[in-house]
Amino acid sequence: MDFDIPKDLQAYLDELDRFIEKEIMPIQNRDDNIRFFDHRREHARTDWDHGGVPRADWEALLGEARKKADEAGHLRFAWPKEYGGKGGSQLWMAVIREHLASKGLGLFNDLQTEHSIVGNNPFIVMFKEFATPEQFKRYGDDIQNGRLRTAFGLTEPNHGSDATFMETTGTPEIRDNRKGWRIHGSKMWTSGMHHANYIMTFARTGGKDGDASGITCFIVPADDPGVKIEEYLWTFNMPTDHPRVSLTNVWIPEDSYWGEIGGGLAIGQSFVHQNRIRQAASSLGAAVYCIQESVKYARLRKPFGEALARNQAIQWPLVELHTQAEALRLLIRKTAWEMDRMPHKQIEKEISDKVSMCNYWGNRLCCEAADRAMQTHGGLGYSRHKPFEHIYRHHRRYRITEGSEEIQMRKVAAFLFGYLGPKRKAFTEMEKKYDEARASGLNDREIGI
């Protein structure tokens, strides 16, 4: 068993560092672009007069950096090779994401926007795994070349964590002698809607409330007259690209869906599992940054003539965080390694609980580390002249999105107690035998419990 980073992975991290220094930092330092990362960052990024969406010059800067990264062969690292990528593994992506996030704020990796020189695009693998040959022929080229920009329409105003209680419907309907679907409903937190040309719209096409089956993932044109952005929801961490969207009797052709009719939630699970493990690694990296910055400050700051680091009140909280970070790193890398060793669609059935452990723990740890960094740095830590408040505001979101802490702990519990996952069959048989033994008159001691 070897826990060292492989030499070829370390060489790639070094290559990324050189690329950042040579190509990305000059862009960040040009023309006062540093305003997007220093104490002015929230105002510089936010178009307050147009719904609070990201400013055009901010998104243009991100686009410039991504273009540089793509030309250098980094942006599509995780994409399958047949899609023009390098087939980067989940393990490598976890190490890369932590590495970049541990550098702090910068154009090389902006977690608020999910921008990075090594892109995290879960749509690519999701499309590869679930699209039919006909769907690939229709959409594949547009996806690979960035012409198909999709918003993600899963959550609804009345239904957040439980997507199986979905009010948006897809109803077969013939218009002008053409078979199709009438989509009717509304979505919340439809991220990326301000520049999307399609919405991945999850709608119930069969079954009943609470059924995991019977939900289909439709591809709805964002410019359809029946699609309306009702409002952009201003958040703890601005700018926002998360609107409430209504879809009023939108008609789409019969084949405007991904995957299979009634099997849409599997597509959603594909998206979140890729996102959760990588986001956990980013949260770990950001936490490590907060811890390391606090340690350095505590050694250098000398109130009352002695370094802050001499005080156990400063040491012990950072020791706790440092210990948790070391343990979490092992869990994330082991889980990513396991994800690489099984078919993509098996992840949900076999180790979904491990992915959830990584994600909820990583997000919570990051918030605790950012809060402790603020406390360690005192008044300056609370100011926007340090990045800790930005890190806290961004990562606090992830304790709710991608599945709240509570929902992910519920998933872990379901696997632990055998209601889901690989232990389910054994626990069901054990429970059946126990009930039969009790019915025969045996007590728990006689049964062996």
C-alpha positions as CSV (number, residue, x, y, z in Angstrom):
1,M,0.0,0.0,0.0
2,D,1.6,3.3,-1.2
3,F,0.2,6.7,-0.1
4,D,2.8,8.7,-2.0
5,I,1.6,10.9,-4.9
6,P,2.7,9.1,-8.1
7,K,5.6,10.7,-9.9
8,D,3.7,11.4,-13.0
9,L,0.9,13.1,-11.0
10,Q,3.4,15.2,-9.1
11,A,5.0,16.2,-12.4
12,Y,1.6,17.3,-13.7
13,L,1.0,19.4,-10.6
14,D,4.4,21.0,-11.2
15,E,3.5,21.7,-14.8
16,L,0.2,23.3,-13.7
17,D,2.2,25.6,-11.2
18,R,4.5,26.7,-14.0
19,F,1.5,27.3,-16.3
20,I,-0.2,29.4,-13.7
21,E,2.9,31.5,-13.1
22,K,3.7,32.1,-16.7
23,E,0.3,32.4,-18.3
24,I,-2.4,33.1,-15.8
25,M,-0.9,35.4,-13.2
26,P,0.0,38.0,-15.9
27,I,-3.7,38.1,-16.9
28,Q,-4.8,38.4,-13.3
29,N,-2.3,41.3,-12.6
30,R,-3.2,43.2,-15.9
31,D,-5.5,46.2,-16.1
32,D,-6.5,46.1,-12.4
33,N,-8.0,42.6,-12.8
34,I,-6.9,42.1,-9.3
35,R,-10.1,43.9,-8.3
36,F,-11.9,40.6,-8.9
37,F,-9.9,39.0,-6.1
38,D,-9.0,41.7,-3.6
39,H,-11.3,43.4,-1.1
40,R,-13.4,44.8,-4.0
41,R,-14.2,41.3,-5.4
42,E,-17.9,41.1,-4.6
43,H,-18.7,44.5,-6.0
44,A,-16.4,44.0,-9.0
45,R,-18.1,40.7,-9.9
46,T,-21.7,41.7,-9.4
47,D,-24.0,43.5,-11.9
48,W,-26.2,44.9,-9.1
49,D,-28.5,46.8,-11.6
50,H,-29.4,43.7,-13.7
51,G,-30.6,41.1,-11.2
52,G,-27.2,40.7,-9.4
53,V,-25.9,38.4,-12.2
54,P,-22.1,38.2,-12.9
55,R,-20.7,41.3,-14.7
56,A,-19.8,40.8,-18.3
57,D,-16.1,41.8,-17.8
58,W,-15.7,39.3,-15.0
59,E,-17.1,36.5,-17.1
60,A,-14.9,37.6,-20.1
61,L,-11.8,37.4,-17.9
62,L,-12.8,33.8,-16.8
63,G,-13.3,32.9,-20.5
64,E,-9.9,34.3,-21.4
65,A,-8.2,32.1,-18.7
66,R,-10.2,29.0,-19.8
67,K,-9.1,29.6,-23.4
68,K,-5.5,29.7,-22.3
69,A,-5.9,26.5,-20.3
70,D,-7.6,24.8,-23.2
71,E,-4.9,25.7,-25.6
72,A,-2.3,24.3,-23.1
73,G,-4.3,21.0,-22.8
74,H,-5.4,21.4,-19.2
75,L,-9.0,22.5,-19.3
76,R,-10.4,19.2,-20.7
77,F,-8.1,17.0,-18.6
78,A,-11.0,15.0,-17.0
79,W,-12.9,14.6,-20.2
80,P,-13.0,11.1,-21.9
81,K,-10.3,10.7,-24.5
82,E,-12.9,10.2,-27.2
83,Y,-14.3,13.7,-26.4
84,G,-10.9,15.3,-26.8
85,G,-9.8,15.0,-23.1
86,K,-7.1,13.1,-21.3
87,G,-9.3,10.7,-19.5
88,G,-8.2,12.1,-16.1
89,S,-9.2,9.8,-13.2
90,Q,-11.3,10.8,-10.2
91,L,-8.2,10.3,-8.0
92,W,-6.1,12.6,-10.1
93,M,-8.9,15.2,-10.2
94,A,-9.2,15.0,-6.4
95,V,-5.5,15.7,-5.9
96,I,-5.5,18.5,-8.5
97,R,-8.6,20.2,-7.1
98,E,-7.1,20.2,-3.6
99,H,-3.8,21.5,-4.9
100,L,-5.4,24.4,-6.7
101,A,-7.8,25.3,-3.9
102,S,-5.0,25.3,-1.4
103,K,-3.4,28.3,-3.2
104,G,-6.2,30.6,-2.1
105,L,-8.1,33.0,-4.4
106,G,-7.0,33.5,-8.0
107,L,-7.9,33.4,-11.6
108,F,-6.3,29.9,-11.8
109,N,-9.2,28.5,-9.7
110,D,-12.3,30.4,-8.7
111,L,-14.5,28.1,-6.6
112,Q,-17.4,30.6,-6.5
113,T,-18.0,30.1,-10.2
114,E,-16.6,26.6,-10.5
115,H,-14.0,28.0,-12.9
116,S,-10.6,26.3,-13.0
117,I,-7.8,25.9,-15.4
118,V,-8.5,22.2,-15.0
119,G,-12.2,22.1,-15.7
120,N,-14.8,20.3,-13.6
121,N,-17.5,19.5,-16.2
122,P,-19.6,16.6,-15.0
123,F,-22.0,17.0,-18.0
124,I,-19.4,15.4,-20.2
125,V,-19.2,12.0,-18.5
126,M,-22.9,12.2,-17.7
127,F,-23.7,12.6,-21.4
128,K,-21.2,9.8,-22.4
129,E,-22.8,7.4,-20.0
130,F,-26.5,8.1,-20.6
131,A,-26.9,9.5,-24.1
132,T,-28.2,7.2,-26.8
133,P,-26.4,7.0,-30.1
134,E,-29.1,9.2,-31.6
135,Q,-28.7,11.8,-28.8
136,F,-24.9,11.8,-29.2
137,K,-25.3,12.4,-32.9
138,R,-27.6,15.3,-32.3
139,Y,-25.9,17.0,-29.3
140,G,-22.3,15.6,-29.0
141,D,-20.5,18.1,-31.2
142,D,-22.2,21.1,-29.6
143,I,-21.4,19.8,-26.1
144,Q,-17.7,19.2,-26.9
145,N,-17.3,22.7,-28.5
146,G,-19.2,24.6,-25.9
147,R,-22.2,25.6,-28.1
148,L,-24.6,23.7,-25.9
149,R,-24.7,25.5,-22.6
150,T,-27.2,23.9,-20.2
151,A,-28.7,25.1,-17.0
152,F,-29.6,22.4,-14.4
153,G,-33.4,22.3,-13.6
154,L,-33.9,19.8,-10.9
155,T,-34.9,21.6,-7.6
156,E,-38.4,23.1,-7.4
157,P,-39.9,25.9,-5.3
158,N,-41.9,23.4,-3.1
159,H,-39.5,20.5,-3.3
160,G,-35.8,20.9,-2.5
161,S,-34.0,17.8,-1.3
162,D,-36.6,15.2,-2.3
163,A,-36.7,15.4,-6.1
164,T,-39.1,12.4,-6.2
165,F,-41.9,14.7,-5.2
166,M,-41.8,16.7,-8.5
167,E,-44.6,19.0,-9.6
168,T,-43.1,19.7,-13.1
169,T,-44.7,17.4,-15.6
170,G,-44.0,16.1,-19.1
171,T,-47.2,15.1,-20.9
172,P,-47.3,13.6,-24.4
173,E,-49.0,16.0,-26.8
174,I,-49.4,16.1,-30.6
175,R,-49.0,19.6,-32.2
176,D,-49.2,20.2,-35.9
177,N,-49.2,16.4,-36.5
178,R,-45.9,16.1,-34.6
179,K,-45.5,14.0,-31.5
180,G,-43.9,15.8,-28.6
181,W,-44.1,16.7,-24.9
182,R,-45.8,19.5,-23.1
183,I,-43.6,20.7,-20.2
184,H,-45.3,22.6,-17.4
185,G,-43.9,23.6,-14.0
186,S,-41.2,25.7,-12.3
187,K,-37.7,25.3,-11.1
188,M,-35.5,27.0,-8.4
189,W,-31.8,27.6,-8.3
190,T,-31.5,27.0,-12.1
191,S,-27.8,27.8,-12.1
192,G,-26.2,29.2,-15.3
193,M,-29.5,30.4,-16.7
194,H,-28.2,33.8,-17.6
195,H,-26.2,32.4,-20.5
196,A,-27.7,28.9,-21.1
197,N,-29.3,28.0,-24.4
198,Y,-30.9,24.9,-23.0
199,I,-32.3,23.8,-19.6
200,M,-31.9,20.2,-18.4
201,T,-35.5,20.0,-17.1
202,F,-36.4,17.1,-14.9
203,A,-40.1,16.4,-15.1
204,R,-42.5,13.6,-14.0
205,T,-43.7,11.5,-17.0
206,G,-45.1,8.6,-15.1
207,G,-45.5,6.9,-11.7
208,K,-46.6,8.8,-8.6
209,D,-45.1,11.2,-6.0
210,G,-42.3,9.6,-4.1
211,D,-41.3,7.2,-6.9
212,A,-37.7,7.4,-8.1
213,S,-38.7,6.1,-11.5
214,G,-41.0,8.0,-13.8
215,I,-38.9,11.2,-14.0
216,T,-37.4,12.2,-17.3
217,C,-34.6,14.6,-18.2
218,F,-35.7,16.9,-21.0
219,I,-33.6,19.3,-23.0
220,V,-35.7,22.5,-23.2
221,P,-34.6,25.5,-25.3
222,A,-34.1,28.4,-22.9
223,D,-35.5,30.9,-25.4
224,D,-38.9,29.2,-25.8
225,P,-41.7,31.8,-25.2
226,G,-43.0,29.6,-22.4
227,V,-39.7,29.8,-20.4
228,K,-39.5,32.8,-18.1
229,I,-36.9,33.9,-15.5
230,E,-39.1,35.0,-12.7
231,E,-36.4,36.4,-10.4
232,Y,-32.7,36.0,-9.6
233,L,-32.3,34.9,-6.0
234,W,-29.7,37.1,-4.2
235,T,-27.5,34.9,-2.0
236,F,-25.0,35.1,0.8
237,N,-22.3,35.1,-1.8
238,M,-22.9,37.4,-4.8
239,P,-23.0,37.5,-7.7
240,T,-25.9,35.1,-8.4
241,D,-26.7,33.1,-11.5
242,H,-29.5,31.1,-9.6
243,P,-33.0,32.1,-10.8
244,R,-36.5,30.8,-10.3
245,V,-37.7,29.8,-13.7
246,S,-41.3,29.0,-14.9
247,L,-42.1,26.7,-17.8
248,T,-45.6,27.3,-19.0
249,N,-47.0,24.8,-21.5
250,V,-43.7,24.5,-23.3
251,W,-43.9,22.1,-26.3
252,I,-40.8,20.2,-27.4
253,P,-40.3,17.4,-30.0
254,E,-40.7,13.8,-29.0
255,D,-36.9,13.0,-28.9
256,S,-35.9,16.1,-26.8
257,Y,-34.6,14.1,-23.8
258,W,-31.4,12.5,-22.5
259,G,-31.1,9.0,-21.3
260,E,-34.4,7.0,-21.1
261,I,-38.0,8.0,-20.4
262,G,-38.6,7.6,-16.7
263,G,-34.9,7.2,-15.9
264,G,-33.9,10.8,-15.4
265,L,-32.9,10.6,-11.7
266,A,-30.0,8.4,-12.6
267,I,-28.6,11.2,-14.7
268,G,-28.9,13.6,-11.8
269,Q,-27.1,11.1,-9.6
270,S,-24.3,10.9,-12.1
271,F,-23.9,14.7,-12.0
272,V,-23.8,15.0,-8.2
273,H,-21.4,12.1,-7.6
274,Q,-18.8,13.6,-9.8
275,N,-19.4,17.0,-8.4
276,R,-19.5,15.9,-4.8
277,I,-16.1,14.1,-4.7
278,R,-14.3,17.0,-6.6
279,Q,-16.1,19.6,-4.5
280,A,-15.0,17.8,-1.3
281,A,-11.4,18.0,-2.5
282,S,-11.8,21.7,-3.2
283,S,-13.2,22.3,0.2
284,L,-10.3,20.4,1.7
285,G,-7.9,22.5,-0.2
286,A,-9.5,25.7,0.8
287,A,-9.5,24.5,4.5
288,V,-5.8,23.7,4.2
289,Y,-5.2,27.3,2.9
290,C,-7.1,28.8,5.9
291,I,-5.2,26.6,8.4
292,Q,-1.8,27.3,6.9
293,E,-2.4,31.1,6.7
294,S,-3.5,31.1,10.3
295,V,-0.4,29.2,11.4
296,K,1.9,31.6,9.6
297,Y,0.1,34.6,11.0
298,A,0.2,33.2,14.6
299,R,3.9,32.7,14.3
300,L,4.6,36.2,13.1
301,R,2.0,38.2,15.1
302,K,3.4,39.2,18.5
303,P,0.9,40.9,20.8
304,F,2.2,41.5,24.3
305,G,5.7,40.8,23.0
306,E,5.1,37.1,22.3
307,A,4.0,35.1,19.2
308,L,0.3,34.2,19.1
309,A,1.4,30.7,18.3
310,R,2.7,30.3,21.9
311,N,-0.9,30.3,23.2
312,Q,-2.7,27.0,23.5
313,A,-6.0,28.8,22.8
314,I,-4.6,29.5,19.3
315,Q,-2.8,26.1,18.9
316,W,-5.5,23.7,19.8
317,P,-8.3,24.7,17.5
318,L,-5.9,24.7,14.6
319,V,-4.5,21.3,15.7
320,E,-8.0,19.9,15.6
321,L,-8.6,21.3,12.1
322,H,-5.2,20.1,10.9
323,T,-5.9,16.6,12.2
324,Q,-9.3,16.5,10.5
325,A,-7.8,17.7,7.2
326,E,-5.2,14.9,7.3
327,A,-7.9,12.3,7.9
328,L,-10.3,13.7,5.3
329,R,-7.6,13.7,2.6
330,L,-7.1,9.9,3.0
331,L,-10.9,9.4,2.8
332,I,-11.3,11.5,-0.3
333,R,-8.4,9.9,-2.1
334,K,-9.5,6.3,-1.2
335,T,-13.1,7.1,-2.3
336,A,-11.9,8.6,-5.6
337,W,-9.7,5.6,-6.1
338,E,-12.6,3.3,-5.6
339,M,-14.8,5.3,-8.0
340,D,-12.1,4.8,-10.7
341,R,-12.2,1.0,-10.1
342,M,-15.9,0.5,-11.0
343,P,-18.3,1.3,-13.8
344,H,-19.7,4.8,-13.5
345,K,-23.3,3.7,-12.9
346,Q,-22.2,1.4,-10.1
347,I,-21.0,4.3,-7.9
348,E,-24.5,5.1,-6.7
349,K,-25.2,1.5,-5.8
350,E,-21.8,0.6,-4.2
351,I,-20.1,3.7,-2.6
352,S,-22.5,6.6,-2.7
353,D,-22.3,6.7,1.1
354,K,-18.5,7.3,0.9
355,V,-18.9,10.1,-1.6
356,S,-21.4,11.7,0.8
357,M,-19.1,11.3,3.8
358,C,-16.3,13.1,1.9
359,N,-18.6,15.9,0.8
360,Y,-20.5,16.9,3.9
361,W,-17.4,16.6,6.1
362,G,-15.2,18.6,3.6
363,N,-17.7,21.4,3.3
364,R,-18.2,21.6,7.1
365,L,-14.5,21.5,7.7
366,C,-13.9,24.3,5.2
367,C,-16.4,26.6,7.0
368,E,-14.9,25.8,10.4
369,A,-11.4,26.5,9.1
370,A,-12.4,29.8,7.5
371,D,-14.2,30.9,10.7
372,R,-11.1,29.9,12.8
373,A,-8.9,31.9,10.3
374,M,-11.0,34.9,10.9
375,Q,-10.8,34.5,14.6
376,T,-7.0,34.0,14.5
377,H,-6.4,37.0,12.4
378,G,-8.7,39.2,14.5
379,G,-10.1,42.4,13.0
380,L,-8.2,42.0,9.8
381,G,-9.5,38.4,9.4
382,Y,-13.0,39.7,9.6
383,S,-12.3,42.4,6.9
384,R,-12.5,41.8,3.2
385,H,-8.8,42.5,2.9
386,K,-8.4,38.8,3.8
387,P,-10.0,36.1,1.7
388,F,-11.5,34.1,4.6
389,E,-14.9,35.7,4.6
390,H,-15.2,35.0,0.9
391,I,-14.2,31.4,1.4
392,Y,-16.7,31.0,4.2
393,R,-19.6,32.6,2.3
394,H,-18.9,30.4,-0.8
395,H,-18.4,27.1,1.0
396,R,-21.4,27.7,3.3
397,R,-23.5,27.2,0.2
398,Y,-22.2,23.7,-0.3
399,R,-23.5,22.6,3.0
400,I,-26.9,23.0,1.4
401,T,-26.5,22.5,-2.3
402,E,-25.3,19.3,-4.0
403,G,-27.4,17.6,-1.3
404,S,-27.6,19.2,2.1
405,E,-25.5,17.8,5.0
406,E,-28.6,16.2,6.4
407,I,-29.6,14.5,3.2
408,Q,-26.1,13.2,2.7
409,M,-25.9,11.9,6.3
410,R,-29.2,10.2,5.6
411,K,-27.6,8.5,2.7
412,V,-24.7,7.3,4.8
413,A,-27.2,6.0,7.4
414,A,-29.2,4.1,4.8
415,F,-26.0,2.3,3.7
416,L,-24.8,1.8,7.3
417,F,-28.1,0.2,8.4
418,G,-28.7,-1.7,5.2
419,Y,-31.7,0.1,3.8
420,L,-29.7,0.8,0.7
421,G,-26.4,-0.3,-0.8
422,P,-24.5,-3.6,-0.8
423,K,-25.6,-4.6,2.8
424,R,-29.3,-4.4,1.9
425,K,-29.8,-8.1,1.0
426,A,-27.9,-9.4,4.1
427,F,-29.8,-7.1,6.5
428,T,-33.1,-8.0,5.0
429,E,-32.4,-11.7,5.4
430,M,-31.1,-11.2,8.9
431,E,-34.3,-9.3,9.9
432,K,-36.5,-12.0,8.4
433,K,-34.7,-14.7,10.3
434,Y,-35.0,-12.7,13.5
435,D,-38.7,-12.1,13.1
436,E,-39.2,-15.9,12.5
437,A,-37.2,-16.8,15.5
438,R,-39.2,-14.4,17.7
439,A,-42.4,-15.7,16.3
440,S,-41.4,-19.2,17.3
441,G,-41.0,-18.1,20.9
442,L,-37.3,-17.5,21.3
443,N,-36.0,-14.4,23.1
444,D,-33.2,-12.2,22.1
445,R,-30.6,-14.0,24.4
446,E,-31.6,-17.3,22.9
447,I,-31.3,-15.9,19.4
448,G,-27.9,-14.6,20.2
449,I,-28.5,-10.8,20.2
